[in-house]
């Protein structure tokens, strides 16, 4: 996987770069702020960008939006110390495929990046639980979009929300993976989501999966996987 590292701490970048090289990844560029990141992505066309949130000059959130506008095929994963929900949701809205905290362990980061290569969101168990809890607590939720989805689409959406992969959804519903992808395409278009992470978050916030448990489904699912849209 061809990777660009973006962080204003050179020592941190060097440490992550060493890990990536040991795992067989190629580090094609490093940047100390979001403006440099945009230029490097323009020049190198990487597969993934590991992006800090808060940096001088151009923030990681602004850089993410710029990069996704110019290079929608590039996966961007935020790697940050910020546990602020506002940063988390702004990152997802900007098109980030994941949001990881810097206190995660190396095997966990490796597992998450392997998932990104398969088009899966990079979100830890703790972050997944925070997303669900935050949206379940949010007042004024509405189910006005429920009628826009078919019964099968709602079933698929619920399984996406608890973290299941396309193959697992296909097995549980007794349909093919191609059919799952077809339903996901329709769901994403109907809900105007940018990626699977935002899709899951919107599903909970808007009451499209009202019987989702507050913690157990997402938490237990992620605990089984770690460590071990793009749509």
C-alpha positions, 0 to 999 in steps of 0.5 A: 500500500502506497502511503502518505504520512501527515503530522506536524511531529517529525519524530512521530512520522518517522516512527509510523513510517518505520512500522509501515515499512516493516509491514511491507507498505511503501511510504511515498511522502511525508508532510508537516501540515495539510497544505503540504499534504495536498501537494504531495498527494497531487504528486504521488497519487497514494492509496492511503493518507494517514492524517493528523487533525490539528496542525499549523497553517492548514488543518487535517480536516481542511486538507481531507476535504481538499484531497477528497475533492481532487482525488476521491479514490484516495483513502484518508484515515485520521490519526490523531490525539483529538477525542473531540466528537466535533473533529470526528464527525467533521472528518467523516463528513469531509470524506475520511475513511477512518478515525484512529487515536494515536494511543492504539497499539501497532497490531491494531493499526496494522489490522485497520490498514488491512481493512482500509485496503479492502475498502472498510472503515478504520474505526476502533471499538471505542470510537464505534461505541462513541458514535453510536452512543452520541447519536442515540443520545442526540435529541430531535432524531427523525425517521423521515427517511425510513420510507425511502428504503426498502425492507431489504435495504433496512436489513442491510443497513442495520448490519452495516451499522453494527460493523459487519462486512459485505461477505458476512451480510451476504451470509446472514441474509442468504444473498450474494455479495454482489447483491449486498453491494447493489443494496449498499449503493442504493442506500448510500445514494438515498441517504447522501452518505460519503462512506460507510462510516457516515452511513452507519452514523446517519442510520443511528442518528436518524432512527433508521435502525431503532432497535440497535443496542446501545453498546453491545452490538457494535462493541462486541463486533469490533472486539472480535475483529481487533486485533486478530465508501469508500463505497 
